[in-house]
Amino acid sequence: MQFLVYILVYPLLWIISILPFRILYMLSDGFYVILYYIIGYRKKVVLENLKLVLPEKSEQELLLIRKRFYHHLGDMMFEAIKSITISEAEMQKRYVFTNVEEIIKLEKENRSIVLFMGHYASWEWVFILQTHIKHKGYAVYKKLSNKYFDTLVKRIRAKYNSYLITTRETFPTLIKAKSDNELTLNGFVFDQSPKLEKAIYWQDFMGKNVPVHVGAEILTKRLDMVSLFLKVKKVKRGYYEAEFTDIIRNAKDYADFDITDLYLKRVEEQIHEAPEFYFWTHKRWKHSGQKPN
């Protein structure tokens, strides 16, 4: 059944991916109408999240943010499809790293990197970074239920020397890379909610006390990697700028979870700047107020 779904859906995705961006975004506009007005996908969840963490906004402002978010969500989905066939040059033009020289410096120091990111603006095209640097890229992800689409996503990333690994594979893979003296850049989108039974650390995020993922910081310290935050800005439709900030060369100088706290604050700053580009459909604050005594 999985293969049948794949062979039926993949040709459509491929056809969409070769369309010019102008037509692609026309499809995205149509998808927005269906998703927002007809299906109403998680509209209640989005509004509840917005009300919870942006209490200073009026109802009218929150509804406008919600609409803008769904427009952006549609764009992201079609941009992900575009990744199937987009050229390297086109993606480099549309996803620009403003200070990639900071990574080049770390290359010369032979330092591997843990890259912290939020679910903000665009994380689908970040793997184009690998065309600018020598580090081998790893990104932690949740395996897709359809093994054929899972292989497709991995193949797209691998075109640019970037590889997807599951949470279970992370430590063994990167410990081996270190023992082999392999230079790696390891991406973590870390701002979503861990399972309650696995939560070991809680912190205020957008004014609400919630469990926080800390695996990236633990990895940084255990393997003596440099950590940094990637601040992403949506310049206009289909164009993004990314800046490396808060570069920490010696993570062991920081108290436990201070690095996670710092980067979580950076995600907050992005949200306050333009909240419509955050990933509001997830129930990020579902465990707020449930911290064990």
C-alpha positions in Angstrom: 0.0 0.0 0.0 2.8 2.4 0.8 4.4 1.9 -2.6 1.0 2.3 -4.3 0.5 5.7 -2.5 4.1 6.7 -3.5 3.8 5.9 -7.2 0.4 7.7 -7.4 1.5 10.8 -5.5 5.1 11.3 -6.5 4.5 12.1 -10.2 2.1 14.9 -9.1 4.7 16.2 -6.7 7.4 16.1 -9.4 5.2 18.0 -11.9 4.5 20.7 -9.2 8.2 21.0 -8.4 9.1 21.9 -12.0 6.6 24.7 -12.2 7.8 28.3 -12.2 7.7 30.0 -8.8 5.0 32.4 -10.1 2.6 29.5 -10.7 3.8 27.6 -7.6 2.7 30.5 -5.4 -0.6 30.7 -7.3 -1.2 27.1 -6.2 -0.1 28.0 -2.7 -2.8 30.8 -2.6 -5.4 28.2 -3.7 -4.2 25.8 -1.1 -4.5 28.5 1.6 -8.2 29.0 0.7 -8.8 25.2 1.0 -6.8 24.8 4.2 -8.1 27.9 6.0 -11.6 28.4 4.8 -12.8 24.9 3.8 -10.9 22.4 5.9 -10.1 24.8 8.7 -7.0 22.8 9.6 -6.1 23.4 13.3 -7.5 27.0 13.2 -8.7 26.6 16.8 -5.3 25.4 17.9 -3.5 28.2 16.2 -5.8 30.9 17.7 -5.5 29.3 21.2 -1.7 29.4 20.9 -1.7 33.0 19.8 -4.0 34.1 22.5 -1.9 32.3 25.1 1.4 33.8 24.3 0.5 37.1 22.7 -2.0 38.5 25.2 -1.1 42.0 24.4 -2.6 41.6 20.9 -6.2 42.4 20.1 -8.6 39.8 18.7 -8.4 41.5 15.3 -4.6 41.5 15.3 -4.5 37.8 16.3 -6.9 36.8 13.5 -4.8 38.7 11.0 -1.6 36.9 12.3 -3.4 33.6 11.9 -4.4 34.3 8.3 -0.8 35.4 7.4 0.5 32.3 9.1 -1.6 30.0 6.9 -0.4 31.8 3.8 3.2 31.2 5.0 2.4 27.6 5.8 1.2 27.0 2.2 4.3 28.6 0.8 6.5 26.4 3.0 4.7 23.3 1.8 5.1 24.1 -1.8 8.7 25.2 -1.3 9.4 21.8 0.2 7.9 20.2 -2.9 10.0 22.5 -5.1 13.1 21.0 -3.4 12.7 17.9 -5.5 14.0 19.6 -8.7 15.1 23.1 -7.7 18.7 23.9 -8.9 21.5 24.6 -6.5 22.0 28.1 -8.0 18.3 29.0 -7.6 18.2 27.8 -4.0 21.4 29.7 -3.2 19.8 32.9 -4.6 16.7 32.4 -2.5 18.2 31.3 0.8 21.2 33.5 1.6 23.6 33.2 4.5 24.8 36.6 5.4 27.9 35.6 7.4 28.9 32.2 6.2 32.5 33.2 6.9 31.9 32.4 10.5 31.5 28.7 9.5 34.6 28.9 7.4 36.6 30.1 10.4 35.4 27.1 12.4 36.4 24.9 9.5 40.0 26.2 9.8 39.9 25.5 13.5 38.7 22.0 12.8 35.6 22.4 15.0 32.4 20.6 14.5 29.2 22.5 15.1 25.8 22.1 16.7 23.3 24.4 14.9 20.2 25.5 16.9 17.2 26.6 14.9 13.6 27.4 15.7 10.5 26.4 13.7 10.6 29.8 12.2 10.4 31.3 8.6 12.0 28.3 6.8 14.0 25.3 7.9 13.2 23.3 4.7 15.9 25.0 2.6 18.6 25.4 5.2 20.5 22.4 3.9 21.8 24.5 1.0 24.3 25.7 3.5 26.3 22.6 2.7 27.2 24.0 -0.7 29.1 26.8 1.0 31.1 24.7 3.6 33.2 21.6 4.0 31.4 20.2 7.1 29.3 17.1 6.6 25.7 18.0 7.5 23.5 16.0 9.8 19.9 16.9 10.8 17.8 15.2 13.4 14.3 14.3 12.1 11.3 12.2 12.7 11.1 9.3 10.3 8.2 9.4 7.9 5.7 6.5 8.2 5.9 5.9 4.4 9.3 4.4 3.8 9.3 5.5 0.1 8.7 9.2 0.9 11.2 8.9 3.7 13.8 7.7 1.2 12.8 10.6 -1.1 13.4 13.2 1.6 16.7 11.7 2.5 17.8 11.7 -1.2 16.9 15.3 -1.6 19.1 16.3 1.4 21.9 14.0 0.3 22.3 16.0 -2.9 24.0 18.7 -0.8 26.1 16.5 1.6 23.4 16.7 4.2 22.0 13.6 5.9 18.9 12.9 8.1 19.3 10.8 11.2 16.7 9.8 13.8 17.0 10.7 17.5 18.2 7.2 18.3 20.9 7.4 15.7 22.2 10.8 16.7 24.7 10.0 19.5 26.1 6.8 17.9 26.5 8.6 14.5 28.2 11.7 15.9 30.4 9.8 18.4 31.7 7.7 15.4 32.2 10.9 13.3 34.3 12.4 16.1 36.4 9.3 16.5 36.9 9.3 12.7 38.0 13.0 12.9 35.1 13.9 10.6 34.1 17.6 10.5 30.3 17.8 11.0 27.6 20.4 11.3 24.6 19.1 13.2 21.2 20.8 12.9 18.6 20.7 15.6 15.1 22.4 15.4 14.8 22.3 19.1 11.9 24.5 20.1 9.0 22.0 20.1 7.7 20.1 23.1 9.3 16.9 24.3 7.1 14.1 25.6 6.2 14.8 29.2 7.6 11.6 30.6 11.0 12.4 29.0 11.1 16.1 30.0 14.2 16.8 32.3 14.1 20.6 32.0 11.5 23.3 32.1 11.8 26.9 31.1 9.6 29.9 30.3 9.0 30.2 26.6 6.9 33.1 25.4 5.8 33.7 29.1 4.7 30.1 29.8 6.6 27.4 31.7 7.1 24.4 29.4 9.4 21.4 29.0 12.3 22.0 26.7 14.5 19.8 24.5 18.0 19.8 25.8 19.7 17.0 23.8 21.4 19.4 21.5 23.1 21.2 24.4 24.1 17.8 26.0 25.6 16.8 22.7 27.5 20.1 22.3 29.2 19.6 25.7 29.8 15.9 25.5 31.5 16.0 22.1 33.2 19.5 22.6 31.5 21.1 19.7 30.9 24.8 18.9 27.2 25.8 19.2 25.5 28.7 17.5 22.0 29.9 16.6 20.6 30.4 13.1 18.4 33.4 12.9 16.2 33.2 9.8 14.3 36.1 8.3 11.7 36.0 5.5 12.7 38.8 3.2 9.8 38.3 0.9 7.9 35.5 -0.7 10.4 32.7 -1.6 13.4 34.6 -0.3 15.1 34.2 3.1 18.2 35.5 4.9 20.0 33.6 7.6 22.5 34.8 10.1 24.7 32.8 12.5 24.6 34.4 16.0 25.7 33.7 19.6 28.7 31.5 18.6 29.9 29.6 21.7 33.3 27.9 21.3 33.5 26.4 24.8 30.1 25.1 25.9 31.6 23.6 29.1 32.1 27.2 30.4 28.3 27.5 30.6 26.1 26.1 33.4 23.7 23.4 32.5 20.9 24.5 30.2 22.2 28.1 29.9 22.9 27.6 26.2 19.4 26.2 25.6 18.0 29.2 27.5 19.9 31.6 25.4 18.8 30.2 22.1 15.2 29.8 23.2 15.3 33.6 23.9 16.5 34.1 20.3 13.4 32.1 19.0 11.2 34.4 21.2 12.8 37.5 19.7 12.0 36.2 16.2 8.4 35.5 17.1 7.9 39.0 18.5 9.4 40.5 15.4 7.0 38.8 13.0 4.8 36.1 14.7 3.1 35.0 11.4 6.2 33.0 10.5 6.3 30.8 13.5 4.9 27.2 13.3 1.7 27.7 15.3 -0.1 24.5 14.4 1.9 22.4 16.9 0.5 22.3 20.5 3.8 23.7 21.8 2.2 24.9 25.1 0.1 21.8 25.9 2.1 21.0 29.0 2.2 24.5 30.3 1.6 24.5 34.1 2.1 20.7 34.4 5.6 20.7 35.8 6.0 18.1 38.5 6.7 19.3 42.0 
